[in-house]
Every structure is written in structure tokens, then in C-alpha cells.
Amino acid sequence: MIILERVCKWLPWRRAQRTDELSNELRTHLDMAIADRVARGESPESASANARRGFGNVGLATELARDQWGSVDAWIETHVARNLLHAARRLRRAPVFTITSVLTLTIGIGACALMMSVVSTILLKRLPYGQPDRLEMIWGYYPDANLGFREQPTHGIVFSIIRDNIQAFQTIAAFRGASYNLGDATNPERLDGVQATGEFFQTLGVAPEIGRFFERANETPGSDHVAILSDAAWRRRFGADPHIIGRGSP
Amino acid sequence: MPKRPVTSRLELLQGTLDFIVLQALRWGPCHGYGLVQLIRSHTGNVLQVETGSLYPALQRLLRQGAVSTEWGTSDNDRRVRMYRLTANGRRRLAAEQSRWEKLSQAIAGLMIPPAPADA
């Protein structure tokens, strides 16, 4: 508590406030001296002049009084720096202990930070969609598949059956990762993407910035030449061209 | 606080001034101007404490916790900062007092002319 009070006392605005109080105090002192001289019969002008002469330099007096507070630097020097220096010397004298401690702390703190960032991203942070608490992932259940996990991605036929029969969800969509070639032989690019069924974006609850997302109708072969560009790809590859909608991709 | 060389040379002087201020505050809470008047009248106009010394002394005593302050009103309705002796200040005063008595006895001893040697 004492330490806290001390630190608070040196906060800049506290210091400014104390300086203010001090100069008020000194001014009052001067006023009283003048008033006393006037009461003893001096003229106001000569009282003021004489009192000021007796008083000396107001600024200097304030300065001298403030010197007694000490400075933050001096406080840090005595209370913090000296202890730190002492600690550093002790540590240097016991290198094995120091290295062990530093390594333990480094690994410990690193592991905690890593764990926390993983937990925060995967478990704590909500998904960046409209109603993330109403999004569910449906897994296939294959007890005999011996693939490490019994929950596995399922396949198209199963998805159609699920989509046609389950009433619990507003929309259901399937997706899988895929890679695509973009551009031509002179300027090719390999893009990571996702193949998805019609209501994919509707299920996530997102809206396109321009144009439209694909629909159930685009699932039929022949009408499935539809692509949706990420904002990053649109800017990098197409210079954020707003008239890109409907253009065929090379 | 690391001592600047000037500080240690001034220590005796400051110690005396602090002692005088603490003595003056024994009469009750007082503001800075009052202290100057008090010290002057109690020493038969001999000790004239300058503001440039008084306020640093008061800030020093304040930091050491020997005095406390509060804003009050003077006899003629001025807003003034009143200084008050704390329990800590009283203890310090008692200690300084015995030190001072020893010192003044020692000096008084020097003043007395040596007794003539017994013949």
C-alpha cells in the first residue's frame, strides 16, 4: 500500500497539482505579509514592495521547496535499480541456476502463450458468422473404419440423404477442400479453395460483397461453372475490378 | 535518496531549521506565514526564517511524515495550508530536543571561563 501511495504521489498530474498548491501557498504568504504591513500603517505600494523584498524570489522558493520531493528518477534509482542490480549479480554468480530458471520460464511461458492462443481461436472466439451458435458440423460416424477418429467426413450420397431428410436445420451444405489453377501459361497461379454445395454461404449466413453466391441450381453438371473469389484474390489478381461479374475465367 | 554533496554540508543547518519549525508547531497547527511570525516573536526578533528555507523545510518534514497538512481558513478568511505536528513529529521533536540540550550544554561549557587552578 505504501509503495502504491508513493508511486501515485509521483504521477505527473499529482505533481502538477502539488506544485499548484505550493505556489498558491506562497502567494497567500506574500499577501498576508503585505496585509500586515498595511495594517501597521504602510501605504499599499510600499507594503507590497517591502514584502516582496523580504520574501525573496517566489519562483526560487517554490523550486527549492519542490526539490524536497525528490524525483521519480531518484526514487527508481534507490528502490528499483539497486535491487535489480543486486539480483543480476546474484544470478551471474550462479549460472547453472540462472540458465535452468530462464529456460524453464521461457518454455513454460511460451507453452502457456501458445496454448492460450490455440484455445482462444478454437474454443473461445466465436466464428465470424452471423449466428455462430447455430452453426453445427455434421460428421459421418464410422466405428470400424480404423482411421484414428471414428468421426470422419462423409460422402455425397450420405449428404443428399441427410439434406433431404433432416428437418432440424434451416439449411445444410457440404464442402471439401480443393485446389484450382487460375490464369494461363504466362501467368498461372495455384489457389487453395473449397468446393461446396448450393446453400454453403446461406448456411454460414454471409452475403456477397458484389454479385451473388451459387445456388442449388448450380449443383447440376453444366451449370456448375461458378466461382466465388475471396476479397484478397479479387484485389491481387483482378485489381479489385468491380465489373468482373459474369466474366469467364481463363 | 542519493546524497548530493551540497545536501550533506547543509544537513546541520537543515536539522536546526527542522527542529525550530517542529518546536514552533508545538503550539498548535499553523500556516507558513504564521510560523515565520511565531519564530520571530518567540526569539525576540533574532531568528528570521526566510521563505526560501521555510517551505523546503516544511516539504521535507511533510515527506518524512513529521507534519501533516490540511487546507483551512485563516483568521481573516484566507484559504491557507495548515501544518500540524504528527505523532511521528512529536517523537522526533523529543529526540532532537535532548540532542539539542546536550549540544547547547556542551557549547555553554565552552563559554564558562576555566576555573582558576587551585593554588
Interface residues (C-beta under 8 A of the other chain):
Chain A: E21 L22 N24 E25 L26 T28 H29 D31 M32 A33 A35 F55 G56 N57 L60 A61 T62 L64 A65 R66 D67 Q68 W69 G70 A74 W75 E77 T78
Chain B: M1 P2 H31 G32 Y33 V36 E50 T51 G52 S53 Y55 P56 L58 Q59 R60 R63 S74 N76 R78 R79 V80 R81
